[in-house]
C-alpha cells in the first residue's frame, strides 16, 4: 500500500458561495473548477500519491479546501474547529476518513478555533498562525496535542492574509518561502526566501525535488527551477478566486498505514 496518501474532496456545487475575506468577490465557474480539481488530483496521482476521496459535503461551499479540517502530526489527527462557523460541518466525514486510515484522533474543543491552513510543519517544528480563523485557545490545544509527541510549536501572527499558509510554505530543505509583503514577520522563519508572486508562496512537496505549484506563479516557478527544483504547474484559478491555493486542496499523509 502506498505510504503517501492524500485526502481530497470534490468541490461542492455551491462553490461559488464560498467565503472571501481579503479579496473582492468574483464569479466562479463551477464546471471549470471541477476540471481544475480533477487535474490537480491527477497531478498528485502521477507523482506517487494515493488519493483518498472523502465523502462530499455539497451543502458546504468551502468543503473542497479540505486541509482546513484536520492537522496531522505523526499518527495523530487533530480534528479542527474551523473559525468560520459555516465550515464546522465539514469535519465529520474527514474524521471518519482519517480514523479509517489508522490515525489516532483528537479534537479542538470550544472555545478553541483552528483551521488547518494555519499550520505549517517543517520536520518536528509546527508553526501555527494566530489570525482571523485560529484563536489563542486553538493554538494552546494544538500545543497540548502535539508537544507530547515531540513537536516544537511556534505561534506566529497572521493579519495580512486568510491563513498562515496563504503567506508561507516550505521547500523540501526546510527553507520557508513567501511573498514578503504578505508575511507579517519574516524574521520568525530562518532561512526565509522571498518569492516574486503571491501564489508563488505555495508549494506542495510531491517527493524528491518536485514541487506542485499554481500556474499563476511563473516567475516563482522559474526562481525555484533555478535553485534545482522541478515545478509541476497546475491551473487552480477558480479556487484562487476564493483565496484557495495548492496546499489547501488536499491533506498529505506520509507514512500512515491502515
Wavefront OBJ file of the C-alpha trace (Angstrom):
o trace
v 0.000 0.000 0.000
v 1.327 3.435 -0.886
v 2.929 5.266 2.029
v 1.977 8.627 0.565
v -1.742 9.252 0.792
v -3.640 12.463 0.104
v -7.139 13.207 1.346
v -9.180 15.077 -1.250
v -12.799 16.196 -1.530
v -14.579 17.133 -4.719
v -15.931 20.696 -4.981
v -19.431 21.466 -3.763
v -21.951 22.578 -6.405
v -22.255 25.679 -4.181
v -18.524 26.501 -4.503
v -19.279 29.973 -5.861
v -20.824 30.843 -2.464
v -17.510 30.188 -0.689
v -16.183 32.684 1.824
v -13.890 35.530 0.818
v -12.186 37.792 3.362
v -9.180 39.504 1.751
v -10.320 39.559 -1.894
v -13.108 41.159 -3.872
v -15.651 38.507 -4.830
v -15.546 37.481 -8.494
v -17.669 34.896 -10.332
v -16.598 31.257 -10.000
v -17.232 28.800 -12.839
v -18.219 25.541 -11.090
v -17.650 23.410 -14.203
v -14.175 24.807 -14.758
v -13.393 24.432 -11.050
v -14.273 20.731 -11.203
v -11.994 20.256 -14.221
v -9.171 22.081 -12.411
v -9.703 19.948 -9.312
v -9.554 16.758 -11.382
v -6.270 17.913 -12.964
v -4.873 18.712 -9.500
v -5.826 15.231 -8.262
v -4.265 13.653 -11.351
v -1.020 15.525 -10.682
v -0.878 14.026 -7.182
v -1.510 10.528 -8.527
v 1.058 10.911 -11.296
v 3.696 11.660 -8.676
v 3.052 8.655 -6.488
v 0.282 9.782 -4.172
v -2.645 7.503 -3.436
v -5.701 9.752 -3.224
v -8.429 9.056 -0.683
v -11.657 10.825 -1.602
v -13.619 11.946 1.440
v -17.403 11.933 1.170
v -18.537 15.192 -0.467
v -20.144 17.929 1.634
v -22.329 19.513 -1.005
v -24.050 21.872 1.443
v -20.686 23.352 2.492
v -19.408 25.705 -0.241
v -15.804 25.692 1.049
v -15.529 21.935 1.619
v -13.082 21.382 -1.271
v -10.485 23.168 0.906
v -10.046 20.018 2.948
v -6.732 20.995 4.517
v -8.586 23.263 6.940
v -10.442 20.370 8.591
v -7.583 18.376 10.146
v -3.924 18.660 11.159
v -1.706 15.569 11.165
v 1.427 15.054 13.250
v 2.972 11.596 13.216
v -0.018 9.242 13.533
v -2.257 11.734 15.366
v -5.059 13.608 13.621
v -6.232 16.791 15.325
v -9.732 17.481 14.010
v -10.045 21.216 13.511
v -12.790 23.508 14.727
v -12.956 25.996 11.847
v -13.028 29.672 12.700
v -15.896 30.175 10.254
v -18.990 28.558 11.805
v -20.387 27.641 8.373
v -17.426 25.308 7.846
v -17.754 23.230 11.016
v -19.978 20.511 9.455
v -17.096 19.727 7.075
v -15.094 17.876 9.720
v -17.332 14.837 10.385
v -16.542 12.824 7.257
v -12.861 13.807 7.441
v -12.685 12.440 10.984
v -14.144 9.142 9.756
v -11.634 9.015 6.893
v -8.504 9.565 8.987
v -9.705 7.140 11.656
v -10.263 4.570 8.900
v -6.645 5.048 7.803
v -5.399 4.188 11.274
v -4.821 7.625 12.771
v -5.354 8.360 16.450
v -7.965 11.134 16.646
v -8.011 14.230 18.867
v -10.300 17.269 18.626
v -10.199 21.028 19.060
v -12.935 21.971 21.518
v -14.862 25.177 22.202
v -13.760 27.927 22.767
v -10.823 26.955 20.564
v -10.884 27.575 16.819
v -8.265 26.205 14.451
v -8.050 25.983 10.661
v -5.576 23.513 9.211
v -4.446 26.138 6.715
v -2.873 27.971 9.654
v -0.450 25.115 10.364
v 2.921 24.715 8.633
v 5.036 21.685 9.589
v 8.781 21.611 8.931
v 10.256 18.479 10.432
v 9.272 18.493 14.093
v 8.614 22.251 14.115
v 4.944 23.173 13.851
v 4.223 26.806 13.045
v 0.655 27.835 13.816
v -0.823 31.115 12.639
v -2.836 33.149 15.115
v -5.211 35.165 12.959
v -8.784 35.515 11.798
v -9.594 31.788 11.811
v -7.368 30.364 14.577
v -7.582 31.789 18.096
v -5.320 31.597 21.139
v -7.269 28.688 22.637
v -6.863 26.772 19.376
v -3.109 27.352 19.468
v -2.989 26.102 23.069
v -4.940 22.952 22.189
v -2.683 22.186 19.230
v 0.313 22.600 21.530
v -1.238 20.221 24.077
v -1.946 17.624 21.371
v 1.419 17.649 19.592
v 4.127 18.697 22.079
v 3.955 15.324 23.903
v 4.725 13.701 20.515
v 7.932 15.718 20.136
v 6.651 18.762 18.263
v 8.101 22.217 18.774
v 5.099 24.519 18.375
v 5.748 28.117 17.309
v 2.848 30.581 17.214
v 3.100 33.373 14.614
v 0.848 36.360 13.900
v -1.282 36.370 10.744
v -3.013 39.630 9.825
v -2.442 40.242 6.102
v -3.877 37.005 4.667
v -6.539 34.411 5.462
v -4.235 31.647 6.754
v -0.563 31.246 7.627
v -0.128 29.021 4.556
v -1.689 31.749 2.417
v 1.579 33.587 3.178
v 4.277 30.920 3.555
v 5.069 27.279 2.829
v 8.350 25.347 2.932
v 10.729 23.766 0.444
v 11.997 20.208 0.965
v 15.196 21.521 2.603
v 13.176 23.445 5.205
v 13.572 26.894 3.645
v 10.389 28.910 4.161
v 9.170 30.759 1.070
v 6.736 33.657 0.996
v 5.683 36.791 -0.822
v 7.228 39.280 1.578
v 4.501 41.988 1.532
v 2.028 39.400 2.892
v 4.256 37.895 5.605
v 3.736 39.583 8.969
v 7.122 38.690 10.481
v 9.587 37.124 8.009
v 12.288 37.117 10.709
v 10.414 34.326 12.531
v 11.423 31.973 9.730
v 15.057 31.066 9.127
v 16.018 30.571 6.409
v 13.422 32.657 4.532
v 13.350 33.053 0.737
v 11.148 35.789 -0.796
v 9.283 34.874 -3.991
v 8.002 37.405 -6.557
v 4.318 36.401 -6.707
v 1.652 35.922 -4.058
v 0.671 32.499 -5.391
v 4.353 31.566 -5.631
v 4.425 31.236 -1.861
v 2.521 27.947 -2.039
v 4.171 24.624 -2.817
v 3.181 21.023 -2.164
v 6.219 18.783 -1.783
v 5.472 15.907 -4.152
v 8.644 13.958 -3.393
v 12.268 14.400 -4.356
v 12.792 17.793 -5.966
v 9.263 18.041 -7.406
v 7.029 20.889 -6.231
v 3.347 21.256 -7.095
v 2.669 24.941 -7.778
v -0.038 27.156 -9.226
v 0.299 28.076 -12.879
v -0.343 31.694 -11.836
v 3.211 31.949 -10.426
v 5.556 31.504 -13.426
v 8.277 33.810 -12.059
v 8.362 31.978 -8.749
v 8.454 28.646 -10.576
v 11.415 29.905 -12.617
v 13.205 31.019 -9.436
v 12.739 27.604 -7.812
v 13.780 25.804 -11.001
v 16.984 27.865 -10.959
v 17.594 26.507 -7.441
v 17.368 22.930 -8.696
v 13.729 22.134 -8.013
v 11.264 20.779 -10.567
v 7.995 22.761 -10.529
v 4.837 20.884 -11.556
v 2.304 23.556 -12.514
v -1.478 23.223 -12.211
v -4.160 25.797 -13.005
v -6.312 26.397 -9.922
v -7.576 29.832 -10.955
v -11.181 29.241 -9.892
v -10.074 28.296 -6.381
v -7.715 31.278 -6.171
v -10.805 33.499 -6.503
v -11.828 32.086 -3.091
v -8.378 32.508 -1.505
v -7.535 28.860 -2.196
v -4.086 27.542 -3.089
v -2.384 24.235 -3.933
v -1.873 23.252 -0.295
v -5.482 23.604 0.843
v -6.969 21.236 -1.768
v -5.519 18.136 -0.071
v -4.248 16.754 3.211
v -0.976 14.929 2.680
v -0.367 11.894 4.890
v 3.142 10.483 4.801
v 3.775 7.004 6.157
v 0.324 6.469 7.701
v -0.995 2.974 7.124
v -4.424 1.493 7.650
l 1 2 3 4 5 6 7 8 9 10 11 12 13 14 15 16 17 18 19 20 21 22 23 24 25 26 27 28 29 30 31 32 33 34 35 36 37 38 39 40 41 42 43 44 45 46 47 48 49 50 51 52 53 54 55 56 57 58 59 60 61 62 63 64 65 66 67 68 69 70 71 72 73 74 75 76 77 78 79 80 81 82 83 84 85 86 87 88 89 90 91 92 93 94 95 96 97 98 99 100 101 102 103 104 105 106 107 108 109 110 111 112 113 114 115 116 117 118 119 120 121 122 123 124 125 126 127 128 129 130 131 132 133 134 135 136 137 138 139 140 141 142 143 144 145 146 147 148 149 150 151 152 153 154 155 156 157 158 159 160 161 162 163 164 165 166 167 168 169 170 171 172 173 174 175 176 177 178 179 180 181 182 183 184 185 186 187 188 189 190 191 192 193 194 195 196 197 198 199 200 201 202 203 204 205 206 207 208 209 210 211 212 213 214 215 216 217 218 219 220 221 222 223 224 225 226 227 228 229 230 231 232 233 234 235 236 237 238 239 240 241 242 243 244 245 246 247 248 249 250 251 252 253 254 255 256 257 258
